[in-house]
Amino acid sequence: MRYPVLIFDLDDTLIESFPEYVRLHQRIASDLGWQIPTAEQLVHYGPTWEATLERLWPGVGLEPFMARYEQLADDHSYPAIVGVPAALTRLREAGHSLWIVTKRSRRRLSQRMGQAGLPQEWFAGIFAYEDQPVSKPDPRCFEPVWQALGGSRSSAAERALYVGDRKDDQLAADAAGVGFVGVRTGPEHLAQASFLDRLPHEHVLDSAAELPGWLEARR
């Protein structure tokens, strides 16, 4: 097996986040009388969600936003990317170990995965922002995976593949010596100069649902 260790980004790689993320943020901004961000402005995601919000509304206290978010977040569910649950089932049955390394905080992570029908027990490890020494695009974001695998970073990285939808995902994988596959299910692929356009064609998939077939073709 070429890639026994499969590591995934979460948002817009396994679950469809961006459309509801935009609607929720625009709704809260409207409710608060703040400047309503465009979808294009919301594509950028900083090192943390809080940093992203501070960039959108500099110098404004975020407490009103957070309070309104808690009131409305349950109204905006994030479904799985079409075909992903079945693909993950196939990968597990084929003997791959599945992992998640995400910039998402542990806040609502379980809820979002539950809404998407992705049981957490399918994954050997799920590492949110708080679980990593440094977040993407720093390659140390993968350190919890290497530690859990019980081996050195170099030996583990050679057996791993990272699947993600953003340039930060690719940069982290490249710096860690991990194989990378980009997917077109995130908002960055719509950019005029998408990072996906600069990847080898065979390392870009329409979605993570295609990964089982991609791996089988490379046995």
C-alpha positions as CSV (number, residue, x, y, z in Angstrom):
1,M,0.0,0.0,0.0
2,R,1.6,3.3,-1.1
3,Y,-0.2,5.6,1.3
4,P,-1.4,3.7,4.4
5,V,-1.7,6.9,6.3
6,L,-4.3,9.3,4.9
7,I,-4.6,12.8,6.5
8,F,-7.4,15.1,5.6
9,D,-8.3,18.7,6.1
10,L,-11.8,19.0,7.4
11,D,-13.7,22.1,6.1
12,D,-14.5,22.0,2.4
13,T,-12.5,18.8,2.1
14,L,-14.7,16.4,4.0
15,I,-17.6,18.7,4.9
16,E,-19.1,21.5,2.9
17,S,-18.5,24.5,5.1
18,F,-18.0,27.6,3.0
19,P,-21.5,28.3,1.7
20,E,-23.1,28.2,5.2
21,Y,-20.0,29.9,6.7
22,V,-20.6,32.9,4.4
23,R,-24.4,33.0,5.1
24,L,-23.9,32.8,8.8
25,H,-21.2,35.5,8.9
26,Q,-23.2,37.8,6.7
27,R,-26.4,37.3,8.7
28,I,-24.6,38.1,12.0
29,A,-23.0,41.2,10.5
30,S,-26.4,42.4,9.3
31,D,-28.0,41.8,12.7
32,L,-25.3,43.8,14.4
33,G,-25.2,46.6,11.9
34,W,-21.6,45.9,11.0
35,Q,-20.2,46.0,7.5
36,I,-21.3,42.9,5.7
37,P,-18.4,40.9,4.2
38,T,-18.5,39.6,0.7
39,A,-17.9,35.9,0.0
40,E,-14.6,36.9,-1.6
41,Q,-13.5,38.6,1.6
42,L,-14.5,35.5,3.6
43,V,-12.3,33.2,1.5
44,H,-9.2,34.3,3.5
45,Y,-8.8,32.3,6.7
46,G,-6.1,33.3,9.1
47,P,-4.2,31.3,11.7
48,T,-7.4,31.1,13.8
49,W,-11.1,32.0,13.3
50,E,-10.7,34.9,15.8
51,A,-7.8,36.3,13.8
52,T,-10.0,36.0,10.7
53,L,-12.8,38.0,12.4
54,E,-10.4,40.6,13.6
55,R,-9.2,41.1,10.0
56,L,-12.7,41.6,8.8
57,W,-13.7,44.1,11.6
58,P,-10.5,45.6,12.9
59,G,-10.7,47.4,16.2
60,V,-14.2,46.1,17.0
61,G,-14.8,43.9,20.1
62,L,-15.9,40.5,19.0
63,E,-18.1,39.7,22.0
64,P,-21.3,40.7,20.3
65,F,-20.4,38.6,17.2
66,M,-19.6,35.5,19.4
67,A,-22.8,35.8,21.4
68,R,-24.9,36.1,18.2
69,Y,-23.0,33.2,16.7
70,E,-23.9,30.9,19.6
71,Q,-27.5,31.8,19.1
72,L,-27.6,31.1,15.3
73,A,-24.9,28.5,14.6
74,D,-27.3,25.6,15.1
75,D,-29.5,26.9,12.3
76,H,-26.6,26.5,9.8
77,S,-25.6,22.9,9.4
78,Y,-22.6,21.7,7.3
79,P,-23.3,18.6,5.2
80,A,-20.7,16.1,4.0
81,I,-19.2,16.6,0.6
82,V,-21.2,14.4,-1.7
83,G,-19.7,10.9,-1.8
84,V,-17.2,11.4,1.0
85,P,-18.8,9.2,3.7
86,A,-18.9,6.3,1.2
87,A,-15.3,7.0,0.1
88,L,-14.0,7.0,3.7
89,T,-15.8,3.7,4.3
90,R,-14.0,2.2,1.3
91,L,-10.6,3.5,2.4
92,R,-11.0,2.1,5.9
93,E,-12.1,-1.2,4.5
94,A,-8.9,-1.2,2.3
95,G,-6.8,-0.8,5.4
96,H,-5.9,2.8,5.4
97,S,-5.7,4.7,8.7
98,L,-7.6,8.0,8.5
99,W,-6.6,11.2,10.3
100,I,-7.7,14.9,10.4
101,V,-5.5,17.9,10.8
102,T,-7.6,21.1,10.7
103,K,-7.4,24.8,11.5
104,R,-10.8,24.4,13.0
105,S,-11.1,24.9,16.8
106,R,-12.6,22.1,18.9
107,R,-15.5,24.4,19.4
108,R,-18.4,22.7,17.5
109,L,-16.0,20.3,15.7
110,S,-18.0,17.3,17.0
111,Q,-21.3,18.9,16.1
112,R,-20.2,19.7,12.6
113,M,-18.9,16.2,12.0
114,G,-22.1,14.8,13.4
115,Q,-24.2,16.9,11.1
116,A,-22.2,15.6,8.2
117,G,-22.6,12.0,9.2
118,L,-18.9,11.4,9.8
119,P,-18.4,9.4,13.0
120,Q,-15.3,10.4,14.9
121,E,-14.4,6.8,15.5
122,W,-13.7,6.4,11.8
123,F,-10.5,8.4,12.4
124,A,-7.4,7.3,14.2
125,G,-6.8,10.9,15.3
126,I,-8.5,14.3,14.9
127,F,-6.2,17.2,15.6
128,A,-7.8,20.6,15.8
129,Y,-6.0,24.0,16.1
130,E,-5.6,23.6,19.9
131,D,-3.9,20.2,19.5
132,Q,-1.1,21.4,17.2
133,P,2.1,23.1,18.2
134,V,1.7,25.4,15.2
135,S,-1.1,25.5,12.7
136,K,-0.9,25.3,8.9
137,P,1.0,26.2,6.8
138,D,3.7,25.3,9.3
139,P,4.7,21.6,8.8
140,R,4.7,21.1,12.6
141,C,0.9,20.9,12.4
142,F,1.4,17.2,11.6
143,E,3.5,16.5,14.7
144,P,0.5,15.0,16.7
145,V,0.0,12.5,13.9
146,W,3.7,11.4,13.8
147,Q,3.7,11.1,17.6
148,A,0.5,9.0,17.6
149,L,2.0,6.7,14.9
150,G,5.0,6.2,17.2
151,G,7.6,6.7,14.6
152,S,10.0,9.5,13.4
153,R,8.6,12.3,11.3
154,S,10.6,11.3,8.3
155,S,9.5,7.6,8.2
156,A,5.9,8.5,8.9
157,A,5.7,11.3,6.3
158,E,6.9,8.9,3.6
159,R,3.9,6.8,4.2
160,A,1.4,9.6,4.4
161,L,-0.8,11.6,2.0
162,Y,-2.5,14.9,2.9
163,V,-5.8,15.9,1.2
164,G,-6.9,19.5,1.3
165,D,-8.6,22.4,-0.5
166,R,-6.3,25.3,0.4
167,K,-2.8,26.5,-0.4
168,D,-2.0,26.4,3.3
169,D,-2.7,22.6,3.1
170,Q,-0.3,22.2,0.2
171,L,2.4,24.3,1.8
172,A,2.3,22.4,5.1
173,A,2.4,19.0,3.2
174,D,5.3,20.1,1.0
175,A,7.3,21.4,3.9
176,A,6.7,18.2,5.9
177,G,7.7,15.9,3.0
178,V,4.1,14.5,2.8
179,G,2.4,13.7,-0.5
180,F,-0.4,16.1,-1.4
181,V,-3.7,15.9,-3.3
182,G,-5.7,19.1,-3.8
183,V,-9.5,19.1,-4.1
184,R,-11.8,21.5,-5.9
185,T,-14.5,21.6,-3.2
186,G,-13.1,24.7,-1.4
187,P,-13.4,28.4,-2.3
188,E,-9.8,28.9,-3.3
189,H,-10.2,26.9,-6.5
190,L,-12.4,29.7,-7.8
191,A,-9.6,32.3,-7.6
192,Q,-8.3,33.7,-10.9
193,A,-4.9,32.2,-10.1
194,S,-5.7,29.2,-8.0
195,F,-2.9,27.2,-6.4
196,L,-4.5,24.1,-7.8
197,D,-3.6,25.3,-11.3
198,R,0.0,25.0,-10.4
199,L,-0.2,21.4,-9.1
200,P,0.4,18.4,-11.4
201,H,-2.9,17.6,-13.0
202,E,-2.9,14.1,-11.6
203,H,-2.7,15.5,-8.0
204,V,-5.9,17.5,-8.3
205,L,-9.3,15.9,-7.8
206,D,-12.8,17.3,-8.1
207,S,-13.5,16.0,-4.5
208,A,-12.2,13.7,-1.9
209,A,-14.9,11.2,-3.0
210,E,-12.5,10.3,-5.9
211,L,-9.6,9.4,-3.6
212,P,-10.3,5.6,-3.5
213,G,-10.1,5.3,-7.3
214,W,-7.0,7.6,-7.4
215,L,-5.2,5.4,-4.9
216,E,-6.2,2.1,-6.6
217,A,-4.8,3.5,-9.9
218,R,-1.4,3.9,-8.1
219,R,-1.0,0.6,-6.5
